[in-house]
Every structure is written in C-alpha cells, then in structure tokens.
Amino acid sequence: FPVKYKDSTLEYPHYQFRNVLYIYPRELNFSNRSGERARNIAIKVQLLAGEGDQYALPVIFGKSNCPAFTSEAYAAVVHHNKQPDFYEEVKIKLPSNLRDHHHLLFTFYHVTCKGQVKEGEKLETPVGYTWIPIIERGSLATGEHNLPVTSELPQTSGYSFISTDRAPPGSTFKWIDNKKCIFSVDIEAVSSVHTENPTLDAFLTKTAGLQLGQ
C-alpha cells in the first residue's frame, strides 16, 4: 500500500484539555557588549504573573531527577563563547486564566568557571534581561521572536506589558548593543484553550468583546 502522508492543512480537534507552551532559546550575540565579562553564558527562563521573582510561577516541567514542576529552567552554559547557540526545550503548563501581566522573562548570566572561588564571590552574575508578554493583542505570542536585551531590569512598574522589541523610543532601558535584536527564541503552543488559526482567533476575540460590551 502507498504511504499515506499527513495533510498539514487539515485541522484536528482536541479531545482533552491541553494548554502547554514550548520555549526554544536559539541564539545570543554578546560580541559587542561592553562592561562586565560575559563569556560563559547561561539563560534562565521564568513565567511570571507580575514584576519580580516573587511572582515566578511553578509551572515549568521539571527534568527526570527533579520535582515535577519548578519556577525556573536553565539552558546549558556555553563555555567561552559570546555568540552561543542553544538547544534546550522548556515546557510550560500554562495557567488557564492568562492575563496581560503574565510574561516570559529571560535572564542571562555569566558563570564563573574558576577552579577555586573566593568566599563571598558569586558563581553567576546577571548580565542581561529580555521579556515577552504571553498575550499579545489577545493571542498567544507564539512564533519566532528576535529581541534586544537590557543590561538591567527597569525600576519602573509596567514594563513587562510590552515586549522589548516594541519598547517605545526614549524609554529608560539600558540597551545592550544600541537596542539591536541580539537574542532569538521560538515559542510554540499546544492548546485546546487558545487557537493559532488567525481567522478563528479574530472571530473569538470579537465575540468576546461583544459579550463584554467592548
């Protein structure tokens, strides 16, 4: 019998509740970063329900030798490379009641690889931050994202409602490499709650707006 290939144009319904997000950090370019050393680079990924570590949600699937869920996941450290590629997958169990304040935070660290570390010396130093709101214009922020990176988190509240690549001109963020998009990440969703069909998504968004009187 001839092999039957799956038709990617067909839509298959969900028969069970699923609401999962997959995060794939891809590339980072710190070659033009000034200031503190940043060569042995690691990435921490978190899903936050507000601005600050106290809002990190324990919704990231743990690895085989770890708890079932954790509030942070790390990509492997790339040794002595300012332009590393990453191959990690971070799987997140999305809350069913996502709001505008939910966002992904990526923290970049320089990790010390010394044989001996002095007392009080940090093993890891934060050297950059970037973020993506989970909901953009009412839809999940899936797809490829190319983002600039800041050297510090802003002190003003409300910054997480706008992704770094859409930050308005004149913002007080301390950009690395003049706000060039130096970090890329892919986001994929498998969800029975949020549709990725643009036509259906537009219909549901307008229907919800009518129900809310908007």
Kinemage of the C-alpha trace (Angstrom):
@kinemage 1
@onewidth
@group {chain A} dominant
@subgroup {mainchain}
@vectorlist {calphas} color= white
{ca phe a 1} P 0.000 0.000 0.000
{ca pro a 2} L 1.220 3.516 -0.702
{ca val a 3} L 2.358 5.531 2.292
{ca lys a 4} L -0.268 7.979 3.478
{ca tyr a 5} L 1.290 11.324 4.320
{ca lys a 6} L -0.324 13.606 6.865
{ca asp a 7} L -2.072 16.567 5.288
{ca ser a 8} L -0.837 19.592 7.250
{ca thr a 9} L -3.804 21.647 6.001
{ca leu a 10} L -6.311 19.556 7.985
{ca glu a 11} L -7.435 20.711 11.413
{ca tyr a 12} L -7.746 18.096 14.141
{ca pro a 13} L -9.935 18.744 17.195
{ca his a 14} L -8.730 18.347 20.772
{ca tyr a 15} L -10.467 15.655 22.798
{ca gln a 16} L -8.674 16.505 26.053
{ca phe a 17} L -7.736 19.715 27.832
{ca arg a 18} L -4.236 20.836 26.867
{ca asn a 19} L -2.548 24.150 27.476
{ca val a 20} L 1.208 23.786 27.047
{ca leu a 21} L 3.891 26.176 25.827
{ca tyr a 22} L 7.297 25.165 24.444
{ca ile a 23} L 10.197 27.613 24.620
{ca tyr a 24} L 13.280 27.172 22.417
{ca pro a 25} L 16.104 29.684 23.024
{ca arg a 26} L 18.141 29.821 19.807
{ca glu a 27} L 20.911 32.417 19.535
{ca leu a 28} L 22.534 35.208 21.527
{ca asn a 29} L 25.138 37.729 20.373
{ca phe a 30} L 27.081 39.486 23.140
{ca ser a 31} L 30.106 40.212 20.938
{ca asn a 32} L 29.523 43.987 21.180
{ca arg a 33} L 28.504 44.021 24.816
{ca ser a 34} L 30.579 46.400 26.947
{ca gly a 35} L 31.123 46.327 30.688
{ca glu a 36} L 31.395 43.198 32.790
{ca arg a 37} L 32.755 39.986 31.329
{ca ala a 38} L 30.139 37.779 29.677
{ca arg a 39} L 31.563 34.650 28.070
{ca asn a 40} L 30.327 31.573 29.935
{ca ile a 41} L 26.661 32.289 29.291
{ca ala a 42} L 23.590 30.603 30.741
{ca ile a 43} L 19.913 31.536 30.288
{ca lys a 44} L 17.236 31.338 32.964
{ca val a 45} L 13.618 31.114 31.769
{ca gln a 46} L 10.665 32.021 34.000
{ca leu a 47} L 6.933 32.604 33.623
{ca leu a 48} L 5.901 35.481 35.873
{ca ala a 49} L 2.484 36.754 36.943
{ca gly a 50} L 3.961 40.131 37.918
{ca glu a 51} L 7.231 42.015 38.045
{ca gly a 52} L 9.671 40.427 40.479
{ca asp a 53} L 10.938 36.944 41.356
{ca gln a 54} L 8.186 36.579 43.943
{ca tyr a 55} L 5.727 36.304 41.047
{ca ala a 56} L 7.528 33.399 39.324
{ca leu a 57} L 5.022 30.579 38.783
{ca pro a 58} L 5.932 26.908 39.468
{ca val a 59} L 4.574 25.766 36.105
{ca ile a 60} L 7.742 24.640 34.298
{ca phe a 61} L 8.009 20.879 33.845
{ca gly a 62} L 10.995 19.513 35.766
{ca lys a 63} L 13.542 17.084 34.439
{ca ser a 64} L 13.591 13.391 35.344
{ca asn a 65} L 15.652 13.818 38.525
{ca cys a 66} L 13.851 16.998 39.692
{ca pro a 67} L 10.440 17.906 41.140
{ca ala a 68} L 7.501 17.639 38.748
{ca phe a 69} L 7.242 21.426 38.444
{ca thr a 70} L 9.628 24.281 39.083
{ca ser a 71} L 9.560 28.068 38.749
{ca glu a 72} L 12.697 28.376 36.586
{ca ala a 73} L 14.644 26.480 33.950
{ca tyr a 74} L 18.202 26.945 32.705
{ca ala a 75} L 19.796 26.446 29.318
{ca ala a 76} L 23.194 24.778 29.419
{ca val a 77} L 26.233 27.017 29.937
{ca val a 78} L 28.202 27.707 26.755
{ca his a 79} L 31.918 27.992 27.627
{ca his a 80} L 33.957 30.984 26.387
{ca asn a 81} L 31.546 31.960 23.622
{ca lys a 82} L 29.963 35.395 23.271
{ca gln a 83} L 27.748 34.228 20.397
{ca pro a 84} L 26.322 30.947 21.690
{ca asp a 85} L 23.645 28.744 20.164
{ca phe a 86} L 21.224 26.958 22.479
{ca tyr a 87} L 19.395 23.674 22.023
{ca glu a 88} L 17.209 23.459 25.127
{ca glu a 89} L 13.461 22.906 25.288
{ca val a 90} L 11.477 24.425 28.151
{ca lys a 91} L 7.966 23.051 28.603
{ca ile a 92} L 5.438 25.170 30.492
{ca lys a 93} L 1.971 24.280 31.780
{ca leu a 94} L 0.089 27.482 31.024
{ca pro a 95} L -2.446 28.825 33.521
{ca ser a 96} L -5.952 28.762 32.064
{ca asn a 97} L -6.631 32.364 33.133
{ca leu a 98} L -3.794 34.204 31.395
{ca arg a 99} L -3.802 37.989 31.790
{ca asp a 100} L -1.799 40.893 30.388
{ca his a 101} L 0.675 40.812 33.296
{ca his a 102} L 1.803 37.243 32.541
{ca his a 103} L 5.151 37.318 30.741
{ca leu a 104} L 8.245 35.245 29.969
{ca leu a 105} L 11.441 36.597 31.494
{ca phe a 106} L 14.852 35.593 30.132
{ca thr a 107} L 17.816 36.334 32.392
{ca phe a 108} L 21.342 35.944 31.022
{ca tyr a 109} L 24.196 35.010 33.366
{ca his a 110} L 27.956 34.911 33.159
{ca val a 111} L 29.003 31.792 35.063
{ca thr a 112} L 32.402 31.619 36.764
{ca cys a 113} L 34.439 28.593 35.726
{ca lys a 114} L 37.348 29.073 38.121
{ca gly a 115} L 38.792 26.071 39.882
{ca gln a 116} L 38.669 27.912 43.179
{ca val a 117} L 36.130 30.547 44.175
{ca lys a 118} L 36.848 33.026 46.925
{ca glu a 119} L 34.486 33.290 49.851
{ca gly a 120} L 31.629 35.638 49.009
{ca glu a 121} L 32.386 35.560 45.273
{ca lys a 122} L 29.345 34.905 43.097
{ca leu a 123} L 29.306 31.887 40.806
{ca glu a 124} L 26.889 33.573 38.432
{ca thr a 125} L 26.418 37.234 37.548
{ca pro a 126} L 23.350 38.576 35.691
{ca val a 127} L 24.462 40.353 32.512
{ca gly a 128} L 21.214 40.920 30.615
{ca tyr a 129} L 17.421 40.650 30.548
{ca thr a 130} L 14.645 40.470 27.992
{ca trp a 131} L 10.964 39.533 28.147
{ca ile a 132} L 7.842 38.722 26.147
{ca pro a 133} L 4.219 39.197 27.277
{ca ile a 134} L 2.436 35.857 26.899
{ca ile a 135} L -0.661 37.557 25.499
{ca glu a 136} L -0.230 39.965 22.583
{ca arg a 137} L -3.363 41.577 21.138
{ca gly a 138} L -5.454 38.870 22.786
{ca ser a 139} L -3.483 35.945 21.333
{ca leu a 140} L -0.607 33.765 22.493
{ca ala a 141} L 2.755 35.213 21.489
{ca thr a 142} L 3.885 32.176 19.522
{ca gly a 143} L 6.376 32.100 16.671
{ca glu a 144} L 9.914 33.394 16.280
{ca his a 145} L 10.960 36.403 18.356
{ca asn a 146} L 14.084 38.485 17.785
{ca leu a 147} L 14.658 40.670 20.811
{ca pro a 148} L 17.002 43.360 22.122
{ca val a 149} L 18.475 42.873 25.599
{ca thr a 150} L 18.790 45.305 28.516
{ca ser a 151} L 21.660 45.268 30.992
{ca glu a 152} L 19.300 45.990 33.907
{ca leu a 153} L 15.647 45.443 34.700
{ca pro a 154} L 13.723 48.730 34.684
{ca gln a 155} L 12.866 50.193 38.082
{ca thr a 156} L 9.506 51.495 36.873
{ca ser a 157} L 6.456 49.238 37.036
{ca gly a 158} L 4.514 48.168 33.966
{ca tyr a 159} L 7.484 47.466 31.703
{ca ser a 160} L 6.514 43.808 31.219
{ca phe a 161} L 3.293 44.682 29.359
{ca ile a 162} L 5.353 45.492 26.238
{ca ser a 163} L 7.999 43.153 24.784
{ca thr a 164} L 11.496 44.591 24.452
{ca asp a 165} L 11.352 44.721 20.645
{ca arg a 166} L 8.337 47.067 20.887
{ca ala a 167} L 9.619 49.358 23.631
{ca pro a 168} L 8.882 52.969 22.647
{ca pro a 169} L 11.671 55.384 21.684
{ca gly a 170} L 13.041 57.385 24.573
{ca ser a 171} L 12.472 54.598 27.105
{ca thr a 172} L 14.892 54.452 30.016
{ca phe a 173} L 16.014 50.889 29.350
{ca lys a 174} L 19.779 50.369 29.265
{ca trp a 175} L 20.067 48.590 25.945
{ca ile a 176} L 22.979 46.359 25.008
{ca asp a 177} L 24.451 46.993 21.538
{ca asn a 178} L 22.179 50.000 20.831
{ca lys a 179} L 18.953 48.008 21.030
{ca lys a 180} L 19.896 45.610 18.251
{ca cys a 181} L 17.950 42.350 18.265
{ca ile a 182} L 20.669 40.073 19.636
{ca phe a 183} L 18.572 37.245 21.108
{ca ser a 184} L 16.255 34.893 19.224
{ca val a 185} L 13.750 32.448 20.683
{ca asp a 186} L 10.971 30.279 19.242
{ca ile a 187} L 7.674 29.754 21.060
{ca glu a 188} L 5.194 27.007 20.198
{ca ala a 189} L 1.878 26.144 21.801
{ca val a 190} L -0.270 23.034 22.042
{ca ser a 191} L -3.527 24.302 23.442
{ca ser a 192} L -7.224 23.491 23.483
{ca val a 193} L -7.810 26.940 25.040
{ca his a 194} L -6.026 29.287 22.626
{ca thr a 195} L -6.336 28.902 18.868
{ca glu a 196} L -3.492 29.699 16.479
{ca asn a 197} L -5.780 29.923 13.471
{ca pro a 198} L -5.796 33.680 12.673
{ca thr a 199} L -9.350 33.712 11.282
{ca leu a 200} L -10.832 31.763 14.167
{ca asp a 201} L -8.830 33.806 16.666
{ca ala a 202} L -10.176 37.070 15.236
{ca phe a 203} L -13.737 35.700 15.400
{ca leu a 204} L -13.389 34.582 19.032
{ca thr a 205} L -11.755 37.876 20.060
{ca lys a 206} L -14.579 39.933 18.537
{ca thr a 207} L -17.198 37.630 20.046
{ca ala a 208} L -15.626 38.010 23.496
{ca gly a 209} L -15.544 41.789 23.000
{ca leu a 210} L -19.238 41.858 22.181
{ca gln a 211} L -20.044 39.784 25.258
{ca leu a 212} L -18.060 42.223 27.403
{ca gly a 213} L -19.687 45.214 25.744
{ca gln a 214} L -16.447 46.449 24.174
